[in-house]
Amino acid sequence: MTEGLPVWFEPLLSRARDSERQDFTRLETPSQGRPAAVLVLFGEEPEQGPDLLVLQRDARMRTHAGQVAFPGGAADPEDADATATALREAEEEVGLDPSSVTVLTALPQLWIPVSDFLVTPVLAWWHKPHPVDTTSPDEVAHVARLPVQELADPANRLRVKHPSGFIGPAFQVKGMLVWGFTAGVISALLDLGGWTQPWDTSRVEMLPRSQFSL
């Protein structure tokens, strides 16, 4: 076991290190695209167990308005790698202290067609949690830690349908609808971590108009 990690993390980490693109998406990854990275940061609270750090985009943004996402964004030329991108973006968006994070592994690179981003999710452990909040009010409306037990609860799981015809996994947790790329990664992580419970995949709802952008 990696030193300092809680017992529950080891099964997820072992499987994540061996994971492939197909574990996360059916989309092929093109050879070219805009490099980006997100920080998939697991923490732990004594009473609720493991959780994931997410943010909600401001409803006034031109793209991805109101959507829940992992901290992250496009790579800058000076970023050494995907880890540097993910940590820099998390610090800029929510004030995360990079020294409080133990980076564990990079997950397979995933393609987001609507933006042509090639996104590398960076799996990490928040070994020294501290208060975080939006540092870019024009972009980030809210920051939250979503408990894994609530994400895995079958009552909180559904699928959503976009007017484009896209149907994908979604979660309703803490008053937020998590869907799209972020929900797909979370769904795969629940599988890899052994947290997934049987849920009603026939529950399909139309995506709210406020979230029609992909």
N, C-alpha and C positions, 0 to 999 in steps of 0.2 A: 504494500500500500504506500502511496505517496505520502511523505511525512506531513503531518498536520491536517490531512483531509479527514472529514468525518466518515464513519463506516458506510453510510448510505451512498457516498459519492463513488466508491470504488467500482461497483458494477457499471454505472454510467460511464465512467472514464475509460474503463477497459474496452467496452463496446464502442464508445465514440472513437477511440483511436483506430479501431478496425473498420469503422463505418465507411460506406461508399455513397456516392451521389444518389443512387437509387433508394437509399434509406430515407431520403428527405424529399425527393421530387422525381416526377416522371420526365421532366424536361431535360433534354440534352444540353450540355454546357458548350457554347460556341468557343472557338479558339480566340476570338477577340471580343472585347467589350470594355466597359468602364470599370476599372478595379475599385472595389469598395470593401468595407469590413464592418461587422457589428460585434459588440461585446455581449456574449451570452454568459451573464454573471450570476452564479448561484451563491446565495448567502444562506444563513440559517438563523431562525429566531427560536428561543427556548420553548415557547408554547405552541408554535405552529410548524416547526420543522423547516425543511428546505424551501427556498423561494427564489424567484427570478426577478431581476431588476428590469423594469420597462419604463418607457415614457409615452405620453400621449401628445401627438402633434397638435399645434394650435389650429383651431377650426377655420382661421382666416388664411391659412397657407394656400398657395395656388395648386400645389400637388400634395397628395397624401394627407389632406386636411382631416384633423380629428382622429387619425389612425394611431393605433398602439404599435409601438416598435421597440426593438432593442436599441440602446445607444449605438450610434455608428453613422457612417456616411462615406463619401467618396475619398479615395486616397489622395493625399497631397504629394507633390514631387519629392519633398524632403522626408517623407515617411520611409523608414527602413524596410518595413514589411507590414503584413496585415495586422499583426499585434500592435504595432506602433499607431496605425490608423485607428483601430478600435479604441485604444486607450486615450489617444488624443481627442477623439470625438466625444468620448464619455466625459472627459474632463471639461470640454467646452460646453457640452449640453446640460450636464447635471452637476458639475463640480466634483466629480469623482476623483479621489486621490489615487493616482496610479500605484503608489507604494502600498496601498491597502489591498492590492489584487495579486493573486498568484495565477499566472497564465499557465494553462495545462496542455492544451493542444488546439490546433486549427482543425475545424471540421471541413468536409468537402466543399469546394467552391460551387456556388449555386447561382443560376442566372435568373434575373428578373426581367422578363421581356419588355414590359412597358417602359422601363427606364434604361434598358440595355446595360444594367449593372451586373458585373460578375462579383458576387458577394462572398467573402470568406467569413463565416461565423467563427469567432474565437472563444473557445470554452475556457472559463476561468472560475476560480474560487475566491470569494470575498472574505479573506482571512481576518480582516480588521474593519468591519462595517462602521460607517459613520453617517451622519445625516447628509442627505443629498436633496437637491431641489433644482428647479429650472434656473439656469443661468442665462438662457436665451428666450425671454418671454415671447418674442415675436415668432419663435419656432416651436417651443415646447410649452404646453399648457399645464402638464401634470406629470409627476414622477411617482411610481408605485413599486412595491415589492409584492409580487403575486405568489401566494403559497402554492407549492406543488400539490398539496392535498386538495385545494380548491380547484386547481386546473384539472386534476384527475377525476374529480367528482363527476359521475355521469350526468347529474342534473345540470351541470354547467357547460356541457358539450353539445354542439350542434354542427350543422354545415350551413353555409350561406351561399346564395346564388347571386352573382353579379349580372347586370343587364347584358354584359358581353357573352354570357353563357357559362362563365367560370363558376364552378362549384368547388368549394374547399372547406377544410375544417375550420371551426371557430370555437371560441370560448366566451362565456359571459361571466366575468369575475370582477368583483368590486365596482360594479356599475359601469364597466367598460366592455366593449365588444372587441375581442382580439381576433383578427382574421388575416387572410392573405399570407404573405411570406412569413411573417412572425408566427402565426398560428401553425403553419406547416412545420416550421422548425420545432416549435414547442411540442407538437403532436409526436414528431419523430423522437424527441428527447424523452418523452414519457414512455415510449416503447423501449428505447435503449436502457432507460433506468429501471425498467420493470414496474413502473407505476400505473400503466394503463389498466383501466377497468372496463368491462363490457359496457358499451353505451349505445344509444339509439341512433344509428347512422342514417335512419330514414327521416330524422327530424331536419328538414331543410327549410330555411326561411330566406326571404328576399333581403338583400343587403339594404340597409337604410339609405335613402337618397343622399344624406349628408356624407356618405362614405363611398360614393360612386367612382371616384378615381381609384386606380389600382396603385 
